[in-house]
Structure formats: C-alpha cells, structure tokens
Amino acid sequence: MTKKALGISLPISILAYIGLIVSDPATSPFYAIESALGTVGYSLIVPTMLFVIAVAVSVSLGYIAIGIRFNRGEGGPGLVYEMLGIKPAMLAAASLVEDFVLTDAITMAAAVAALISRGITFNLDLGEYSALGDRLLLAVIVAIGVAIVMRFGEKGRYIFAGMTFGFMSLILYTVFLPIIPNVHDILPVAHDVHIPDTSSLTGLAMIVVVLFGAVRGFALLTGFEASVAGLSHEEDKPEWARIAMGVGTVILVLAFTSVVTYDIANTTRILELEPSHTNTLFNLWTRSKLVEGSLVAQALTFFSIGILLSGAASGAVAGSGMLRTLVKSKALPSDFSQSHGTDYRSIFIVHGLATLLTLLFGADELVIVGFYAISVLVGFLLSLSAAVKYAFYTKTRYLYLAVPGLLMVIFALVVNLGRYEGWVIIGLGLVMAYFLHRNWRAGGQLPINFTH
C-alpha cells in the first residue's frame, strides 16, 4: 500500500471504528430513559436523567485516562491489573464479558421492539402466545442479520458505521424540532403501563426517588468500556490512532447522549408519554416531532433499526477482543479464539450467547436491562477504583473528579443487592473470575497484555 493510500485509509478506519463502537451507547436512549421513567414518574424524569448525565461526565474522565494510558485496547481491566492486582483484574474482565454479551442481547431486543412499534409483525396464530412468538421470530431474524453482516469483516464495520452516523445526524436534527401541533391526536394512549405520580414529593423523598431512578437509568453510561476494549482489534494501528479512537469515542458518546437524553426526557415530561411494548418511548418521542410518513421519519426508522443492529455488532466485536486477550494469557482455552485474521470464532461465541439470552428473556429489552445495568456497574466499580488509586499515586488531580461517579456506582450496586438480578450478575462474574484465575495459574501465570 502506498503512503498516500495509507494516509487516506487510516482516517477512514478510525471513523469506522468510532462509528461502530459508539453505536452501543448511542442506542441507550431506546431503553434507559424508559426504565427510569417507571421508577420516578413524569415530574422527576428530567432531574433524574440530568443526574445520570452528571455521573457520566465523572465516569468519562476516568475512561479518557484509561484510553490514553492503556491504548492497546483492554480498557478498565488494564488499570485494575496494574493498580489492584490479578484477581480484581480477572473479575473486571469477567464483568466486561458479561457486559458485552448483554450489550449484544439488549440491542437486539430493542431492535425487535423498534420493528414491532413500526407495525412489522408476522401475526402468528398462537393464541395468547402470539405476541411472544412474533418477538422471538423477529429476534432470530435480527440475530442472523447481525451475524451475516459481521461475517463481512471490515466491510461490515463500514456498513454499521454508516448506520451510526446516519442515525446520529437524524436524531440531532429531530432534537431541535418543535413538538408538532396536533401531537395528542397522533400518539396512542397506553393502557398496560403504570407511571408513578411523584409530583407531591419534596426534600429527602425526592432525592431518594431520583437516586433510585438513576440506578435504573445507569444503562445510559454504557460504551466507555467498549470504546477502549474494542481497540484490541486495532493492534496494527499506530499509538496516536488508538488513542484518538478511544478518547474520541468517549467524548462523542458523552456529547451525543447528553443532548438526546435531555430532550427525550423533557418531551416525555411535557406530553406525559406512556410507552408500551408496541409503542416504545423512543418511538413516541420521534412521532411527537416528525410528521408520519415524511422522508425524515422514514429515514430515521431505517437508521434506527440499523444502529440497533450496529450496537449488537459492537458488543460482539468488543467482547471478542476481551476473549482474545484472555486466550493469549491462557486464562481461556485456545478454542475461544483464532490466532490469525479476523477473529470470527470469538465474535460468534459472544453473539451466540447473546442470541440465546435474547430468546430466553423473550426479546424483552426492559427485562434484560435489569441485568445489563449491573454488569456495567461492576466494571465501573473496579475500573474507577483503580483510576482513583492511579490518581493518588501519580498526583493526577483531575482524575479525582471521577470520585463522585465511583460513589454513585457503589450506591447503585448496594441498591441492586436487593434485586435477584444483582445477585445473578455478581455471582456469575465471581464464578467466571475464579475459573479465569485458575486457568491463568495452571497455564503458567503468563503476563496479561493489559498494559501497552
């Protein structure tokens, strides 16, 4: 390849990487705000989501530092390995594997919900199970579609990146549109949901509800791990390019999700939107801003489905990077990865597990999000703890701004110990970490390439 061709292809590959990995957090408004709404109600949804965004700012500072220091792509576990030791690093790696599998699963489930909200069903004659049958069949089709496009390797990445940037452009355009005048005549009224009335709460009660709502909205913080863990597929890129990919993704994630989250939450409060399985909150929001059947509305439908498929691919790609790292250190058997070319084996292991989970939970994104948010929290707890320790030893004072995020993560995890999802995810992570550590010791305790 000539220098000129390399000079052109490298920026394009950086954009393609960012476009794929950012698709994960860019899809979070599809389910995070809706999940929080069921806890805090209309009156507190805006302050709740603003609080989540503030935590995201705190968390992002730690991950920008991780992206700069550990630019070989292993993300938070790299800093955990250096600052806290091998056993916490194995738990961090295990939580990341959980995170990426659930990322794939929840975005596939959200894609199913988006398809159904647009009237795409098979009308299966299964009696009371007809709706579930439609969801499961659509989930299988979505999973196969993601797998087929990922099989194209780099070309598949460019396809998904195009979907991401197209989606983000249309969503930002929609954010700045006014609510259409006859909106109440267009939006359906849901009868199968209960939105709590928190308008009478004051003082400490309001703070408590916002905190509990923020726990449900923590799914909005996804993507920081993926933006650095996915870099393990970019080993051939120069150091400056990997840093640009990791740091650039984190900044783009934060900017985009902040603007979109605020507008969706505010519109939800103003119109008192009531989401359901056939009309998600995200769908209701777009219908309140865009004229049905318009070119923009049709294009947004296309790109919305595209970015959800891209989010699933993002989880599979980032997850496969972590599996490959663990295989190289002999913490996992060699069967989990292939040593040459695009690592399709590890990609499809992650995607296969995600597909099974999607079907197991009936392709219900609001059920999966309960597990998903906790896997994210465990990874954040370990990574941010290591970042704070790193800040202390190196006197990197700006990293102390990650402390509020760490404290909120600790609170959220304590709250989640009151739910069975919390025990399932934490217990599974500990079991995985135990076997990873045992295999690593049996394999000769090889240095893990979490550091660059």
C-alpha positions as CSV (number, residue, x, y, z in Angstrom):
1,M,0.0,0.0,0.0
2,T,1.3,3.4,-0.9
3,K,1.8,6.2,1.7
4,K,-0.9,8.2,0.0
5,A,-3.4,5.2,0.2
6,L,-2.4,4.6,3.9
7,G,-2.9,8.3,4.7
8,I,-6.4,8.1,3.3
9,S,-7.4,4.7,4.7
10,L,-6.2,5.3,8.3
11,P,-8.6,8.2,9.0
12,I,-11.4,6.3,7.3
13,S,-10.7,3.2,9.5
14,I,-10.7,5.5,12.6
15,L,-14.1,6.8,11.7
16,A,-15.3,3.3,11.0
17,Y,-14.1,2.2,14.4
18,I,-15.7,5.1,16.2
19,G,-18.9,4.6,14.2
20,L,-19.2,1.0,15.2
21,I,-18.3,1.3,18.9
22,V,-20.3,4.4,19.6
23,S,-23.4,2.7,18.3
24,D,-23.6,0.8,21.7
25,P,-24.1,3.9,23.9
26,A,-26.0,5.8,21.2
27,T,-28.7,3.2,21.5
28,S,-29.1,3.7,25.3
29,P,-31.9,6.3,25.0
30,F,-34.0,3.4,23.5
31,Y,-34.3,1.8,26.9
32,A,-32.5,3.7,29.7
33,I,-34.9,6.6,30.0
34,E,-37.9,4.3,29.7
35,S,-36.6,2.2,32.5
36,A,-36.0,5.1,34.8
37,L,-39.4,6.6,34.0
38,G,-41.2,3.7,35.6
39,T,-39.4,4.5,38.9
40,V,-39.5,8.3,39.1
41,G,-42.6,9.3,37.1
42,Y,-43.0,12.3,34.8
43,S,-42.2,15.1,37.3
44,L,-38.8,13.7,38.2
45,I,-37.6,12.2,34.9
46,V,-35.7,15.3,33.8
47,P,-33.7,15.8,37.0
48,T,-33.1,12.1,37.2
49,M,-31.6,11.9,33.7
50,L,-29.6,15.1,34.3
51,F,-28.1,13.4,37.4
52,V,-27.2,10.3,35.3
53,I,-25.5,12.6,32.8
54,A,-23.5,14.3,35.5
55,V,-22.4,10.9,36.7
56,A,-21.5,10.0,33.1
57,V,-19.2,13.1,33.0
58,S,-17.5,11.9,36.1
59,V,-17.1,8.4,34.8
60,S,-15.8,9.6,31.4
61,L,-12.8,11.4,33.0
62,G,-11.5,8.1,34.3
63,Y,-12.1,6.4,31.0
64,I,-10.3,9.1,29.0
65,A,-7.3,8.5,31.2
66,I,-7.6,4.7,30.6
67,G,-7.9,5.3,26.9
68,I,-4.6,7.3,26.9
69,R,-2.6,5.0,29.2
70,F,-3.9,1.6,28.0
71,N,-4.2,2.2,24.3
72,R,-3.7,-1.5,23.4
73,G,-7.4,-2.0,23.9
74,E,-8.1,-3.8,27.1
75,G,-9.6,-0.9,28.8
76,G,-10.5,-0.8,32.5
77,P,-9.0,-4.2,33.4
78,G,-5.6,-2.9,32.3
79,L,-5.6,-0.3,35.0
80,V,-7.2,-2.7,37.5
81,Y,-4.4,-5.2,36.8
82,E,-1.7,-2.6,37.4
83,M,-3.3,-0.9,40.4
84,L,-5.3,-3.6,42.2
85,G,-3.8,-6.9,41.2
86,I,-4.6,-10.0,39.2
87,K,-7.8,-11.3,41.0
88,P,-9.7,-8.0,40.7
89,A,-8.5,-7.7,37.0
90,M,-10.0,-11.2,36.3
91,L,-13.3,-10.0,37.9
92,A,-13.1,-6.9,35.8
93,A,-12.5,-9.0,32.7
94,A,-15.4,-11.3,33.6
95,S,-17.8,-8.4,34.1
96,L,-16.7,-7.0,30.7
97,V,-17.5,-10.3,29.0
98,E,-21.0,-10.2,30.7
99,D,-21.4,-6.5,29.7
100,F,-20.6,-7.2,26.0
101,V,-22.8,-10.2,25.7
102,L,-25.7,-8.3,27.3
103,T,-24.9,-5.3,25.1
104,D,-25.5,-7.5,22.1
105,A,-28.6,-9.0,23.6
106,I,-30.3,-5.8,24.7
107,T,-29.7,-4.0,21.5
108,M,-31.1,-7.0,19.5
109,A,-34.2,-6.9,21.8
110,A,-34.5,-3.2,21.3
111,A,-34.4,-3.8,17.6
112,V,-37.2,-6.2,17.9
113,A,-39.2,-3.6,19.9
114,A,-38.5,-1.0,17.2
115,L,-39.6,-3.3,14.4
116,I,-42.9,-4.1,16.2
117,S,-43.5,-0.4,17.0
118,R,-43.4,0.2,13.3
119,G,-46.0,-2.5,12.6
120,I,-43.7,-5.2,11.5
121,T,-45.1,-8.5,12.8
122,F,-46.0,-12.0,11.5
123,N,-49.4,-12.2,13.1
124,L,-48.7,-15.8,14.3
125,D,-51.8,-17.7,15.3
126,L,-50.6,-18.9,18.7
127,G,-53.4,-17.7,20.9
128,E,-52.2,-15.8,24.0
129,Y,-48.6,-16.5,22.9
130,S,-48.9,-14.8,19.5
131,A,-47.1,-11.6,20.6
132,L,-44.3,-13.6,22.2
133,G,-44.0,-15.7,19.1
134,D,-43.6,-12.6,17.0
135,R,-40.9,-11.3,19.2
136,L,-38.9,-14.5,19.2
137,L,-39.1,-15.0,15.5
138,L,-38.0,-11.4,14.9
139,A,-35.2,-11.9,17.4
140,V,-33.9,-14.9,15.4
141,I,-34.1,-12.9,12.1
142,V,-32.2,-9.9,13.8
143,A,-29.5,-12.2,15.2
144,I,-29.0,-13.8,11.8
145,G,-28.8,-10.4,10.1
146,V,-26.2,-9.2,12.5
147,A,-24.1,-12.3,12.1
148,I,-24.2,-12.1,8.3
149,V,-23.0,-8.5,8.2
150,M,-20.3,-9.2,10.8
151,R,-19.1,-12.0,8.6
152,F,-18.1,-9.4,6.0
153,G,-15.3,-8.2,8.4
154,E,-14.1,-4.7,7.7
155,K,-16.8,-4.2,5.1
156,G,-19.4,-5.0,7.7
157,R,-17.8,-2.4,10.0
158,Y,-18.2,0.3,7.4
159,I,-21.8,-0.6,6.9
160,F,-22.5,-0.4,10.6
161,A,-20.5,2.8,11.0
162,G,-22.6,4.4,8.2
163,M,-25.8,3.4,10.0
164,T,-24.5,5.0,13.2
165,F,-23.5,8.4,11.7
166,G,-26.8,8.5,9.7
167,F,-28.8,7.8,12.9
168,M,-26.9,10.3,15.0
169,S,-27.4,13.1,12.3
170,L,-31.1,12.5,12.1
171,I,-31.6,12.3,15.8
172,L,-29.8,15.6,16.4
173,Y,-31.9,17.1,13.7
174,T,-35.0,15.8,15.5
175,V,-33.9,17.1,18.9
176,F,-34.1,20.7,17.6
177,L,-37.5,20.3,16.0
178,P,-40.6,21.6,17.9
179,I,-43.3,19.3,19.1
180,I,-45.9,19.0,16.3
181,P,-49.2,20.9,17.0
182,N,-51.7,18.0,16.9
183,V,-49.5,15.6,18.8
184,H,-52.3,14.4,21.1
185,D,-54.4,13.3,18.2
186,I,-51.5,11.2,16.8
187,L,-50.0,9.5,19.8
188,P,-51.8,6.4,21.2
189,V,-52.8,6.1,24.8
190,A,-51.3,3.1,26.5
191,H,-53.4,1.1,29.0
192,D,-50.9,-1.5,30.0
193,V,-48.4,0.6,31.9
194,H,-48.4,2.4,35.3
195,I,-46.3,5.6,35.6
196,P,-46.0,6.6,39.2
197,D,-47.1,10.0,40.4
198,T,-44.2,11.7,42.2
199,S,-45.3,15.3,41.8
200,S,-46.1,15.6,45.6
201,L,-42.6,14.5,46.7
202,T,-40.4,17.1,48.4
203,G,-37.0,17.2,50.0
204,L,-35.3,14.0,51.0
205,A,-38.1,11.8,49.5
206,M,-37.4,13.4,46.1
207,I,-33.7,12.9,46.4
208,V,-34.2,9.2,47.2
209,V,-36.5,8.6,44.3
210,V,-34.1,10.4,41.9
211,L,-31.3,8.2,43.2
212,F,-33.3,5.0,42.7
213,G,-34.4,6.2,39.3
214,A,-30.8,6.9,38.4
215,V,-29.9,3.3,39.2
216,R,-32.4,2.1,36.6
217,G,-31.0,4.7,34.2
218,F,-27.4,3.6,34.6
219,A,-27.7,1.8,31.2
220,L,-27.1,5.2,29.7
221,L,-23.5,5.1,30.8
222,T,-22.6,2.2,28.5
223,G,-19.9,2.5,25.9
224,F,-17.0,3.7,27.9
225,E,-15.6,0.3,28.4
226,A,-16.3,-0.7,24.8
227,S,-14.5,2.3,23.4
228,V,-11.2,1.1,24.8
229,A,-11.8,-2.7,25.0
230,G,-12.7,-2.8,21.3
231,L,-9.2,-1.4,20.5
232,S,-7.8,-4.9,20.8
233,H,-8.9,-5.3,17.2
234,E,-6.7,-2.4,16.1
235,E,-3.3,-3.7,17.0
236,D,-1.9,-2.8,13.6
237,K,-2.8,0.9,14.1
238,P,-0.2,3.4,15.4
239,E,-0.4,4.6,19.0
240,W,-1.8,8.0,18.2
241,A,-4.6,6.4,16.2
242,R,-5.6,4.1,19.0
243,I,-5.6,7.0,21.5
244,A,-7.7,9.0,19.1
245,M,-10.2,6.1,18.7
246,G,-10.6,5.5,22.5
247,V,-10.7,9.1,23.6
248,G,-12.7,10.3,20.6
249,T,-15.4,7.7,21.2
250,V,-15.8,8.6,24.9
251,I,-16.2,12.3,24.1
252,L,-18.6,11.6,21.2
253,V,-20.6,9.3,23.5
254,L,-20.9,11.9,26.2
255,A,-21.9,14.8,23.9
256,F,-24.5,12.8,21.9
257,T,-26.2,11.0,24.8
258,S,-26.4,14.2,26.9
259,V,-28.2,16.2,24.2
260,V,-30.6,13.4,23.2
261,T,-31.3,12.2,26.7
262,Y,-32.3,15.7,27.9
263,D,-34.7,16.3,25.0
264,I,-36.4,12.8,25.2
265,A,-36.8,13.2,29.0
266,N,-38.2,16.7,28.7
267,T,-40.6,15.7,25.9
268,T,-41.7,12.8,28.0
269,R,-42.5,15.1,30.9
270,I,-44.4,17.7,28.8
271,L,-46.5,15.2,26.9
272,E,-46.7,12.6,29.7
273,L,-45.9,9.8,27.2
274,E,-46.9,6.3,28.1
275,P,-44.7,3.7,26.5
276,S,-45.7,0.1,25.9
277,H,-44.3,-3.0,24.1
278,T,-45.9,-1.9,20.8
279,N,-45.0,1.8,21.2
280,T,-41.7,2.4,22.9
281,L,-40.8,5.7,24.5
282,F,-38.2,6.4,21.8
283,N,-40.9,5.7,19.1
284,L,-43.4,8.0,20.8
285,W,-40.7,10.8,21.0
286,T,-39.9,10.6,17.3
287,R,-43.6,10.6,16.4
288,S,-44.1,13.7,18.5
289,K,-41.5,15.6,16.5
290,L,-41.8,14.2,12.9
291,V,-44.8,14.0,10.6
292,E,-45.8,10.4,9.9
293,G,-44.7,9.2,6.5
294,S,-42.3,12.1,5.9
295,L,-39.0,11.4,4.3
296,V,-37.1,12.2,7.5
297,A,-39.4,9.9,9.5
298,Q,-38.9,7.0,7.1
299,A,-35.1,7.6,7.0
300,L,-35.0,7.7,10.8
301,T,-36.8,4.3,11.0
302,F,-34.3,2.8,8.7
303,F,-31.3,4.2,10.6
304,S,-32.8,3.3,14.0
305,I,-33.0,-0.3,13.0
306,G,-29.5,-0.1,11.5
307,I,-27.9,1.4,14.6
308,L,-29.5,-1.2,16.9
309,L,-28.0,-3.9,14.7
310,S,-24.8,-2.0,14.9
311,G,-25.0,-1.9,18.7
312,A,-25.3,-5.6,18.7
313,A,-22.3,-5.9,16.5
314,S,-20.4,-3.5,18.7
315,G,-20.9,-5.7,21.8
316,A,-19.9,-8.8,19.9
317,V,-16.7,-7.2,18.5
318,A,-15.6,-5.6,21.8
319,G,-16.4,-8.9,23.6
320,S,-14.3,-10.9,21.2
321,G,-11.4,-8.6,21.9
322,M,-11.6,-9.4,25.6
323,L,-11.8,-13.2,24.8
324,R,-8.8,-13.0,22.6
325,T,-6.8,-11.2,25.4
326,L,-7.8,-13.9,27.9
327,V,-6.9,-16.7,25.4
328,K,-3.4,-15.2,24.9
329,S,-2.8,-15.3,28.7
330,K,-4.2,-18.9,28.8
331,A,-7.0,-17.7,31.1
332,L,-9.3,-19.2,28.5
333,P,-8.7,-22.3,26.3
334,S,-7.5,-21.6,22.7
335,D,-10.8,-22.9,21.4
336,F,-12.3,-19.5,22.3
337,S,-10.3,-17.6,19.7
338,Q,-8.4,-17.9,16.5
339,S,-4.9,-16.6,16.1
340,H,-5.0,-15.4,12.5
341,G,-7.1,-13.0,10.5
342,T,-10.4,-11.6,11.8
343,D,-11.3,-13.4,15.0
344,Y,-14.7,-14.7,13.8
345,R,-14.7,-17.6,16.4
346,S,-14.7,-15.3,19.4
347,I,-17.1,-12.9,17.7
348,F,-19.7,-15.6,17.1
349,I,-19.2,-17.1,20.6
350,V,-20.2,-13.7,22.1
351,H,-23.0,-13.3,19.5
352,G,-24.3,-16.8,20.0
353,L,-24.5,-16.4,23.8
354,A,-26.3,-13.0,23.3
355,T,-28.8,-14.6,20.9
356,L,-29.6,-17.4,23.5
357,L,-30.1,-14.8,26.2
358,T,-32.4,-12.7,23.9
359,L,-34.6,-15.7,23.3
360,L,-34.5,-16.8,26.9
361,F,-35.9,-13.4,28.0
362,G,-38.5,-13.2,25.3
363,A,-36.6,-10.4,23.5
364,D,-37.8,-8.0,26.2
365,E,-35.3,-5.2,26.5
366,L,-36.7,-3.9,29.8
367,V,-36.1,-7.2,31.4
368,I,-32.6,-7.6,30.1
369,V,-31.7,-4.0,31.1
370,G,-32.0,-5.1,34.8
371,F,-29.1,-7.5,34.3
372,Y,-27.3,-5.3,31.9
373,A,-27.0,-2.2,34.1
374,I,-25.5,-4.3,36.9
375,S,-22.8,-5.8,34.7
376,V,-21.9,-2.2,33.7
377,L,-21.8,-1.2,37.4
378,V,-19.4,-3.9,38.4
379,G,-17.0,-3.0,35.6
380,F,-17.2,0.7,36.6
381,L,-16.6,0.0,40.3
382,L,-13.3,-1.8,39.6
383,S,-12.1,0.5,36.8
384,L,-12.9,3.7,38.7
385,S,-11.4,2.4,41.9
386,A,-8.2,1.7,40.0
387,A,-8.4,5.1,38.3
388,V,-8.7,6.9,41.7
389,K,-5.7,4.9,43.1
390,Y,-3.8,5.8,40.0
391,A,-4.6,9.4,40.5
392,F,-3.3,9.2,44.1
393,Y,0.0,7.6,43.2
394,T,0.7,9.8,40.2
395,K,-0.9,13.0,41.6
396,T,-3.1,13.3,38.6
397,R,-5.5,15.7,40.3
398,Y,-8.2,16.0,37.6
399,L,-8.9,12.2,37.9
400,Y,-10.3,12.9,41.4
401,L,-13.3,14.2,39.5
402,A,-14.1,10.5,38.9
403,V,-14.7,10.1,42.7
404,P,-18.4,11.2,42.5
405,G,-19.0,8.6,39.8
406,L,-17.4,5.9,41.9
407,L,-19.5,6.8,44.9
408,M,-22.7,6.7,42.8
409,V,-21.6,3.3,41.4
410,I,-21.2,1.9,44.9
411,F,-24.6,3.2,45.9
412,A,-26.2,1.7,42.8
413,L,-24.6,-1.7,43.4
414,V,-25.8,-1.7,47.1
415,V,-29.3,-1.0,45.9
416,N,-29.2,-3.7,43.3
417,L,-28.3,-6.3,46.0
418,G,-32.0,-6.1,46.9
419,R,-32.9,-7.5,43.5
420,Y,-32.2,-11.0,42.2
421,E,-30.6,-9.6,39.0
422,G,-27.9,-8.1,41.1
423,W,-27.0,-11.4,42.8
424,V,-27.2,-13.3,39.5
425,I,-24.8,-11.0,37.7
426,I,-22.3,-10.5,40.6
427,G,-22.4,-14.3,41.4
428,L,-21.8,-15.2,37.7
429,G,-19.0,-12.7,37.5
430,L,-17.3,-14.1,40.6
431,V,-17.6,-17.7,39.3
432,M,-16.1,-16.7,35.9
433,A,-13.3,-14.8,37.6
434,Y,-12.5,-17.8,39.7
435,F,-12.1,-20.1,36.6
436,L,-10.2,-17.4,34.7
437,H,-7.7,-17.0,37.5
438,R,-7.4,-20.8,38.0
439,N,-6.7,-21.3,34.3
440,W,-4.2,-18.5,34.3
441,R,-2.3,-20.0,37.1
442,A,-2.4,-23.5,35.5
443,G,-1.2,-22.0,32.2
444,G,2.0,-20.7,33.8
445,Q,0.8,-17.2,35.1
446,L,1.8,-15.5,31.8
447,P,1.9,-11.7,31.9
448,I,-1.5,-10.4,30.7
449,N,-1.2,-7.8,28.0
450,F,-3.5,-5.4,29.7
451,T,-0.7,-2.8,29.5
452,H,0.9,-1.4,26.4
